[in-house]
Amino acid sequence: MIAVISRVAQARVEVGSAVAGAIDKGLLILLGVAQGDGPEQVAYLGSKIANFRIFADQEGKMNLSLLEVSGEALVVSQFTLLGSWRKGRRPSFDKAAPPAQAALLVEAFILELERLGVPARQGVFGAHMMVYMENDGPVTFVMDTSAPD
């Protein structure tokens, strides 16, 4: 799994003219599911993100987690995070999980965040979405469960 997480003051995702999900203070999470991902990656990434200390404490240091600031998560499925761009001029998505598997794991990830105590909203899997965010910082990290530390 690959997640691009951005600390936001607010974020929303729209499908057509309807708001599919919206949050105030929290994290916008663009989530890509790779072939071979499963419950282990869901649990690891969910816990890592919920407890990742990237919110400022009273001294302005990144010392508080999403849970500690009572933040929310907006999860947007994004298979293009698994795109390979090095060969040719058109991206290849061979590493991305098939849509049916990816949809199940995105849902499992959202349920894992909620199980951990993070209120989570989401976009619409497979839909064309407009994503809006007010990046706080800006603070953005890329987490890849398959990458070595």
Backbone as CSV, one residue per row, in Angstrom:
resi,resn,N_x,N_y,N_z,CA_x,CA_y,CA_z,C_x,C_y,C_z
1,MET,0.857,-1.180,0.000,0.000,0.000,0.000,0.896,1.233,0.000
2,ILE,0.419,2.209,-0.685,1.084,3.508,-0.681,0.059,4.535,-0.229
3,ALA,0.484,5.388,0.699,-0.375,6.478,1.153,0.397,7.786,1.057
4,VAL,-0.239,8.784,0.486,0.269,10.150,0.530,-0.637,10.858,1.524
5,ILE,-0.047,11.275,2.639,-0.856,11.907,3.683,-0.484,13.388,3.791
6,SER,-1.481,14.214,3.823,-1.293,15.652,3.967,-2.067,16.137,5.183
7,ARG,-1.373,16.875,6.025,-2.035,17.507,7.172,-2.857,18.667,6.627
8,VAL,-4.152,18.675,6.967,-5.046,19.674,6.393,-5.839,20.414,7.471
9,ALA,-6.178,21.660,7.145,-7.111,22.419,7.975,-8.534,22.010,7.613
10,GLN,-8.707,21.627,6.324,-9.983,21.095,5.840,-9.745,20.452,4.490
11,ALA,-10.619,19.515,4.152,-10.543,18.855,2.843,-11.919,18.307,2.498
12,ARG,-12.144,18.170,1.190,-13.405,17.569,0.736,-13.177,16.930,-0.623
13,VAL,-14.050,15.986,-0.933,-14.025,15.338,-2.234,-15.437,15.400,-2.795
14,GLU,-15.524,15.773,-4.076,-16.809,15.889,-4.746,-16.863,14.929,-5.928
15,VAL,-18.033,14.352,-6.132,-18.318,13.537,-7.305,-19.491,14.209,-7.988
16,GLY,-19.257,14.674,-9.205,-20.276,15.493,-9.860,-20.400,16.786,-9.075
17,SER,-21.599,17.145,-8.711,-21.792,18.362,-7.917,-22.066,18.058,-6.446
18,ALA,-21.925,16.776,-6.045,-22.221,16.373,-4.672,-20.940,16.143,-3.873
19,VAL,-20.960,16.580,-2.624,-19.840,16.315,-1.716,-19.964,14.873,-1.225
20,ALA,-18.942,14.075,-1.525,-18.938,12.668,-1.096,-18.389,12.528,0.312
21,GLY,-17.435,13.367,0.672,-16.844,13.327,2.002,-16.131,14.628,2.294
22,ALA,-16.134,15.034,3.548,-15.482,16.282,3.940,-15.017,16.182,5.387
23,ILE,-13.889,16.826,5.674,-13.368,16.864,7.044,-12.871,18.264,7.360
24,ASP,-12.736,18.511,8.638,-12.036,19.702,9.102,-10.606,19.252,9.436
25,LYS,-10.037,19.688,10.517,-8.651,19.378,10.891,-8.384,17.881,10.851
26,GLY,-7.337,17.507,10.136,-6.993,16.096,10.077,-6.040,15.787,8.958
27,LEU,-6.249,14.621,8.328,-5.375,14.157,7.267,-6.177,13.789,6.023
28,LEU,-5.717,14.282,4.885,-6.195,13.801,3.592,-5.259,12.657,3.232
29,ILE,-5.823,11.476,2.984,-5.027,10.289,2.697,-5.374,9.797,1.296
30,LEU,-4.416,9.927,0.379,-4.549,9.344,-0.952,-3.975,7.942,-0.830
31,LEU,-4.781,6.924,-1.117,-4.405,5.540,-0.827,-4.370,4.696,-2.089
32,GLY,-3.217,4.084,-2.329,-3.055,3.161,-3.448,-2.847,1.749,-2.932
33,VAL,-3.565,0.798,-3.497,-3.470,-0.601,-3.089,-2.707,-1.373,-4.162
34,ALA,-1.664,-2.081,-3.734,-0.829,-2.849,-4.657,-1.244,-4.309,-4.691
35,GLN,-0.871,-4.986,-5.759,-1.055,-6.431,-5.814,-0.307,-7.043,-4.637
36,GLY,-0.927,-8.004,-3.987,-0.289,-8.665,-2.855,-0.579,-8.026,-1.516
37,ASP,-1.176,-6.839,-1.501,-1.541,-6.210,-0.228,-2.684,-6.989,0.409
38,GLY,-2.742,-6.925,1.735,-3.788,-7.628,2.453,-3.984,-7.041,3.837
39,PRO,-4.584,-7.799,4.735,-4.894,-7.308,6.075,-3.673,-6.829,6.867
40,GLU,-2.517,-7.437,6.643,-1.309,-7.019,7.361,-0.936,-5.577,7.022
41,GLN,-0.985,-5.228,5.741,-0.666,-3.859,5.320,-1.728,-2.878,5.815
42,VAL,-2.983,-3.292,5.795,-4.068,-2.440,6.290,-3.842,-2.095,7.757
43,ALA,-3.574,-3.095,8.578,-3.381,-2.878,10.013,-2.143,-2.029,10.286
44,TYR,-1.048,-2.346,9.605,0.199,-1.601,9.817,0.042,-0.135,9.441
45,LEU,-0.466,0.119,8.230,-0.585,1.483,7.753,-1.628,2.275,8.554
46,GLY,-2.731,1.632,8.890,-3.752,2.308,9.698,-3.197,2.756,11.038
47,SER,-2.491,1.873,11.725,-1.904,2.208,13.025,-0.832,3.281,12.886
48,LYS,0.009,3.139,11.874,1.082,4.118,11.659,0.511,5.512,11.442
49,ILE,-0.514,5.621,10.602,-1.097,6.931,10.295,-1.844,7.506,11.494
50,ALA,-2.625,6.704,12.190,-3.385,7.197,13.346,-2.472,7.710,14.452
51,ASN,-1.290,7.113,14.570,-0.377,7.453,15.667,0.827,8.286,15.243
52,PHE,0.925,8.636,13.975,2.058,9.394,13.439,2.001,10.819,13.971
53,ARG,3.071,11.249,14.622,3.071,12.546,15.312,3.501,13.666,14.364
54,ILE,2.509,14.241,13.678,2.806,15.318,12.721,1.976,16.578,12.963
55,PHE,1.301,16.629,14.104,0.551,17.827,14.464,1.318,18.572,15.553
56,ALA,1.245,19.886,15.498,2.023,20.716,16.414,1.472,20.680,17.835
57,ASP,2.417,20.619,18.796,2.042,20.761,20.198,2.060,22.253,20.544
58,GLN,1.951,22.581,21.823,1.894,23.994,22.228,3.194,24.735,21.952
59,GLU,4.292,24.006,21.765,5.570,24.640,21.469,5.852,24.679,19.964
60,GLY,4.884,24.228,19.167,5.038,24.255,17.728,5.801,23.070,17.152
61,LYS,6.131,22.083,17.972,6.843,20.896,17.503,5.853,19.858,17.018
62,MET,6.243,19.121,15.983,5.415,18.004,15.517,5.519,16.910,16.564
63,ASN,4.540,16.877,17.458,4.623,15.988,18.601,3.293,15.313,18.930
64,LEU,2.253,15.608,18.152,0.932,15.060,18.440,0.411,14.273,17.242
65,SER,-0.324,13.226,17.539,-0.884,12.367,16.490,-2.299,12.806,16.123
66,LEU,-2.798,12.208,15.064,-4.176,12.434,14.636,-5.143,12.113,15.769
67,LEU,-4.872,11.031,16.482,-5.719,10.653,17.624,-5.660,11.698,18.734
68,GLU,-4.471,12.215,19.000,-4.290,13.164,20.107,-4.913,14.531,19.834
69,VAL,-5.082,14.884,18.559,-5.706,16.173,18.244,-7.179,16.010,17.878
70,SER,-7.698,14.785,18.041,-9.090,14.476,17.679,-9.378,14.867,16.237
71,GLY,-8.424,14.557,15.361,-8.568,14.874,13.950,-9.367,13.820,13.209
72,GLU,-9.666,14.141,11.960,-10.435,13.256,11.093,-9.566,12.838,9.905
73,ALA,-10.006,11.825,9.191,-9.314,11.384,7.977,-10.286,11.391,6.808
74,LEU,-9.792,11.833,5.673,-10.524,11.733,4.418,-9.689,10.836,3.513
75,VAL,-10.217,9.662,3.203,-9.494,8.659,2.421,-10.004,8.665,0.989
76,VAL,-9.068,8.826,0.049,-9.399,8.849,-1.368,-8.563,7.781,-2.058
77,SER,-9.229,6.794,-2.621,-8.537,5.737,-3.349,-7.879,6.327,-4.587
78,GLN,-6.589,5.952,-4.802,-5.875,6.505,-5.942,-4.886,5.484,-6.489
79,PHE,-5.361,4.685,-7.437,-4.522,3.634,-8.015,-3.327,4.203,-8.760
80,THR,-3.387,5.461,-9.184,-2.274,6.039,-9.939,-1.003,6.144,-9.111
81,LEU,-1.111,6.021,-7.788,0.094,6.008,-6.948,0.971,4.798,-7.255
82,LEU,0.376,3.766,-7.845,1.117,2.560,-8.205,1.599,2.603,-9.644
83,GLY,1.432,3.725,-10.307,1.829,3.838,-11.710,3.332,3.840,-11.887
84,SER,3.776,3.129,-12.900,5.187,3.118,-13.268,5.364,4.092,-14.423
85,TRP,6.322,4.989,-14.311,6.473,6.052,-15.296,7.829,6.036,-15.996
86,ARG,8.718,5.139,-15.609,10.087,5.165,-16.128,10.202,4.705,-17.583
87,LYS,9.373,3.772,-18.000,9.482,3.194,-19.335,8.387,3.769,-20.226
88,GLY,8.782,4.313,-21.349,7.807,4.850,-22.281,7.254,6.197,-21.847
89,ARG,6.146,6.573,-22.483,5.534,7.873,-22.179,4.158,7.751,-21.571
90,ARG,3.667,6.527,-21.439,2.362,6.301,-20.839,2.582,5.467,-19.577
91,PRO,1.949,5.840,-18.460,2.159,5.055,-17.237,1.566,3.655,-17.345
92,SER,2.204,2.746,-16.631,1.705,1.376,-16.524,1.211,1.175,-15.099
93,PHE,0.112,0.456,-14.958,-0.466,0.244,-13.636,-0.458,-1.225,-13.252
94,ASP,0.523,-1.954,-13.763,0.639,-3.392,-13.514,0.766,-3.737,-12.034
95,LYS,1.309,-2.828,-11.234,1.527,-3.106,-9.812,0.278,-2.867,-8.966
96,ALA,-0.711,-2.202,-9.531,-1.940,-1.900,-8.792,-2.786,-3.159,-8.637
97,ALA,-3.452,-3.264,-7.493,-4.361,-4.387,-7.261,-5.562,-4.275,-8.192
98,PRO,-6.155,-5.408,-8.564,-7.388,-5.360,-9.356,-8.471,-4.578,-8.594
99,PRO,-9.351,-3.884,-9.306,-10.341,-3.024,-8.651,-11.152,-3.698,-7.538
100,ALA,-11.616,-4.914,-7.739,-12.441,-5.568,-6.709,-11.652,-5.772,-5.417
101,GLN,-10.401,-6.204,-5.536,-9.549,-6.398,-4.357,-9.220,-5.056,-3.711
102,ALA,-8.881,-4.062,-4.535,-8.526,-2.742,-4.006,-9.691,-2.126,-3.242
103,ALA,-10.902,-2.240,-3.788,-12.080,-1.667,-3.124,-12.272,-2.269,-1.738
104,LEU,-12.089,-3.580,-1.627,-12.230,-4.242,-0.322,-11.178,-3.765,0.669
105,LEU,-9.941,-3.575,0.192,-8.871,-3.156,1.102,-8.969,-1.680,1.481
106,VAL,-9.471,-0.865,0.584,-9.710,0.544,0.931,-10.775,0.607,2.030
107,GLU,-11.828,-0.159,1.871,-12.884,-0.199,2.889,-12.339,-0.742,4.208
108,ALA,-11.499,-1.767,4.146,-10.894,-2.335,5.355,-9.999,-1.309,6.041
109,PHE,-9.291,-0.507,5.254,-8.430,0.539,5.809,-9.256,1.589,6.550
110,ILE,-10.357,1.995,5.956,-11.237,2.977,6.596,-11.798,2.410,7.900
111,LEU,-12.221,1.164,7.870,-12.725,0.517,9.092,-11.641,0.403,10.150
112,GLU,-10.402,0.178,9.727,-9.283,0.099,10.683,-9.055,1.451,11.344
113,LEU,-9.081,2.529,10.569,-8.932,3.861,11.169,-10.040,4.106,12.187
114,GLU,-11.274,3.766,11.823,-12.397,3.973,12.736,-12.263,3.102,13.981
115,ARG,-11.778,1.873,13.820,-11.559,0.982,14.964,-10.533,1.581,15.931
116,LEU,-9.566,2.286,15.370,-8.527,2.922,16.181,-9.002,4.226,16.817
117,GLY,-10.171,4.717,16.425,-10.718,5.937,17.019,-10.654,7.164,16.138
118,VAL,-10.313,6.986,14.858,-10.230,8.114,13.929,-11.513,8.179,13.100
119,PRO,-12.286,9.265,13.210,-13.438,9.415,12.333,-12.948,9.506,10.880
120,ALA,-13.508,8.683,10.000,-13.024,8.629,8.620,-14.159,8.820,7.627
121,ARG,-13.879,9.620,6.623,-14.783,9.830,5.499,-14.061,9.318,4.256
122,GLN,-14.780,9.238,3.146,-14.131,8.720,1.958,-14.715,9.302,0.692
123,GLY,-13.956,9.127,-0.382,-14.442,9.451,-1.709,-15.283,8.290,-2.213
124,VAL,-15.487,8.236,-3.521,-16.253,7.163,-4.143,-15.287,6.340,-4.982
125,PHE,-15.110,5.089,-4.602,-14.151,4.230,-5.281,-14.459,4.156,-6.775
126,GLY,-13.435,4.390,-7.593,-13.566,4.266,-9.038,-14.201,5.443,-9.746
127,ALA,-14.669,6.421,-8.991,-15.329,7.575,-9.609,-14.309,8.649,-9.977
128,HIS,-14.700,9.511,-10.908,-13.905,10.705,-11.179,-14.246,11.699,-10.075
129,MET,-13.221,12.129,-9.340,-13.446,12.973,-8.164,-12.666,14.274,-8.276
130,MET,-13.193,15.278,-7.658,-12.482,16.538,-7.474,-12.121,16.598,-5.988
131,VAL,-10.830,16.740,-5.716,-10.354,16.735,-4.336,-9.834,18.125,-4.010
132,TYR,-10.346,18.679,-2.923,-9.960,20.013,-2.477,-9.357,19.904,-1.084
133,MET,-8.269,20.634,-0.872,-7.675,20.626,0.464,-7.017,21.953,0.771
134,GLU,-7.003,22.260,2.051,-6.257,23.383,2.568,-5.124,22.766,3.366
135,ASN,-3.962,22.631,2.708,-2.814,21.959,3.308,-2.268,22.818,4.444
136,ASP,-2.095,22.223,5.587,-1.629,22.907,6.796,-0.134,22.692,6.928
137,GLY,0.650,23.694,6.597,2.095,23.592,6.748,2.835,24.254,5.596
138,PRO,2.915,23.620,4.473,2.381,22.312,4.100,3.177,21.183,4.755
139,VAL,2.446,20.155,5.131,3.037,18.942,5.702,2.470,17.762,4.931
140,THR,3.339,17.045,4.210,2.923,15.907,3.398,3.990,14.823,3.469
141,PHE,3.561,13.580,3.639,4.464,12.429,3.699,3.974,11.350,2.750
142,VAL,4.915,10.548,2.252,4.602,9.373,1.449,4.976,8.156,2.276
143,MET,4.017,7.241,2.445,4.251,5.994,3.182,4.023,4.838,2.216
144,ASP,5.019,3.977,2.094,4.956,2.825,1.202,5.288,1.592,2.013
145,THR,4.326,0.712,2.205,4.539,-0.466,3.056,5.523,-1.446,2.436
146,SER,5.807,-1.322,1.143,6.745,-2.247,0.506,8.172,-1.704,0.463
147,ALA,8.347,-0.441,0.798,9.677,0.182,0.713,10.484,-0.115,1.973
148,PRO,11.778,-0.379,1.794,12.640,-0.549,2.970,12.796,0.776,3.701
149,ASP,13.069,0.724,4.989,13.229,1.966,5.777,14.438,2.755,5.378
